[in-house]
Amino acid sequence: MSLPAIVGPAPPVPPAVINRDAAGRATIRAVRVRTPPRIDGVLDDAAYAEAPHFSGFIQAEPLEGQPATQRTDVWLLYDDEHLYVTARCWEEHPDRIVANEMRRDSFNIFSANDAFGFALDTFYDRRNAVTFTINAIGGKIDGQATDERQFNGDFNTVWDVRTGRFDGGWTVEVAMPFRSLRYRPGRGQIWGFNARRFTPWKNETSFLVPIPASRLNFGLVSMSLAATVVDLEVPGAARNLEIKPFVTSSVSFDNVVRPAVSNDLDADVGLDLKYGVTQGLTADLTVNTDFAQVEADEQQVNLTRFSLFFPEKREFFLENRGTFDFGAAAVGAMGGGGEVPNLFYSRRIGLQQGTVVPIEVGGRLTGRVGRYSLGALNIQSADDETLGARRTNFTVARLKRDVLRRSSIGALVTYRSLRETGPGSNTVFGVDGAFAFHDNLVINTYWATTRTPGVAGDDTSYRGQFDYNADRYGLQAERLVVGDKFNPEIGFVRRDNMQRNYAQARFSPRPASIAAIRRFWFSTSLTHVQDGAGVLETREVESEFRIEMQNSDRLSVAYANTHEFLPRPFRIAANVTLPVGGYDFQEGRASYTFGTHRRVSGTVAVERGSFYGGARTSFSVGQGRMEVSPRFSLQPTFSVNWVTVPQGDFTTRLAGTRVTFTMTPLMFVSALVQYNASANVLASNVRLRWEYQPGSELFVVYNDQRDTRVRGFPELANRALIVKINRLWRV
């Protein structure tokens, strides 16, 4: 296979390993080593003396374009089986290193700890990447990025990492098996590479190449700006088969179902297979799928008349999830649940009304072929008489082509053989495009339609969005239409029968004369929603003023003026129903966010204003975290709403905490305890996860739900103890 043309300066001449041009773009030479380094966090191997390192990181914040204040030395080495990425992170104040998270895939590793991360564009398409981030005590998080904007932090692969300390800072060594990556055919490779360093005590983020502050949040995956890696050779084509059988056993009690279940024993086996069809395409097969190890959903309070969105947490649906994203409606931790419909919402498969429906078998094919990304998925669910669920086939097909420098066009088809409610099947067709220009301008658009037997007319949806998102100025405009009978039954539609116009303007200067403040933020937005007949349902004008401190704290004050029309009675609480009619209300909000690097962090918010002819006052603590030690932390949440309306008064309370104890970066225990006064439920979910060898895991899960309506100690409704073990073999 011919190698792609290099974007950037010419390759460095040995023994040099990096060459930069006047704009800061870089080309790096990977170095083959005869003796691989020991992965122990101690950089005393001969390879580090023989191979030069590269450095010269550049700030994105607080001083865009200036050299990083803390030096970072990086080695990029390889042998026949592994890519080695090593960093020596110098620190002028080692006592200020923040390292308080060891749990794998915790976003705190990326955003709140001293961290080194790198991204690999293995297809050198300058837009997609896999990322790996490590903190100073070995906590790690890996992920996938699609089109430089959509990030999937739930992606997991097999890689080895160790960290260490020295007098002037800390070190990290990574051994990445080539078998854990997908790339172009051929032994000789050209890849994209970027690296990131975050220093919490200075709230400083720097990258190997210049990254604009406006792209800070996606700076690591801005592969169109990344460095180029040359002189890299990978193993020749070979079988790439992963076999992962599992065994699960459980004992359960359920006092809600009839007849009641007491100490019901169960056991099962299943199998997951992964096969590299080509170096760019991967096939996955799951048989008798079990998701018992998945953590519980975090409960939410809903004071709107629209459905709540809960993110997908099941591993089979998470890998390569970005391939199936449609119309820029991301469904991961960084998006989802907004007004834009999701045509493929995987929680509609294997779950019905929050209860598990058995999955018999499923298959998936994802990857890249040249400039095309493709994904195909087929799942067969089983009958469940208790839920009234019928045996159903789910099919999803996605094709997307790269165009221009950072743009794409694509199509998506979904099919459900039996509808969840009603007779017949359901099919969805959609085409979309994302067009990125320069560094800050993106235009998103899509058109989609649904086909359901016996349902005709007003079954389309379309969107056009203009988004200019520079560091100092921002402007967004959108037109979104969702038909009254638009019904993607493997999707999520929060609000149908609407025509939505939206506009937002932002001004966010960085005051050089105020040392404690990094940025001011002024924004105002207008939302105007009509139903299909042109009747005004929602109009909202919202303004926000925010101060972002140099220490990462934030102060925010916002005001909203809202008109809401209820076309039908709305039961907002158990004993309160709001009548049909139009309502005008105003609300103010103030919040303060304590930076995530602190031992105690989170957002404290207060809201007060009129509400559906009455008043509402709320107090909440969100995204809280209390560090007891680097191994032990609590993440409390709390919200209370006091509502007074002419139809009656009510109060909602939601409280919970996640308690995590991490023994090693590969073993942790986490307990999520939640109390929801509106639902009269006290729920607990306790999970032990131990990766006893790379890719192989043991889970022990305890679930407990209690009814708080009874006097005295809450009455047990159901509970279960589940043990699951899997084992990964690579052939």
PyMOL commands that set and color helices and strands:
alter all, ss='L'
color gray80, all
select helices_A, chain A and resi 46-50+94-96+108-111+178-180+200-202+213-218+223-225+315-318+321-324+346-348
alter helices_A, ss='H'
color red, helices_A
select strands_A, chain A and resi 18-20+26-29+31-32+58-61+72-78+82-90+115-121+129-135+140-146+150-152+160-166+169-177+188-199+204-207+227-233+241-254+261-276+281-289+351-352+355-356+359-369+372-381+392-403+407-416+426-437+441-451+460-469+473-482+498-507+517-530+536-549+554-566+570-573+576-578+581-594+600-611+614-629+632-645+648-664+667-676+681-693+696-707+715-726+729-730
alter strands_A, ss='S'
color yellow, strands_A
deselect
rebuild
show_as cartoon
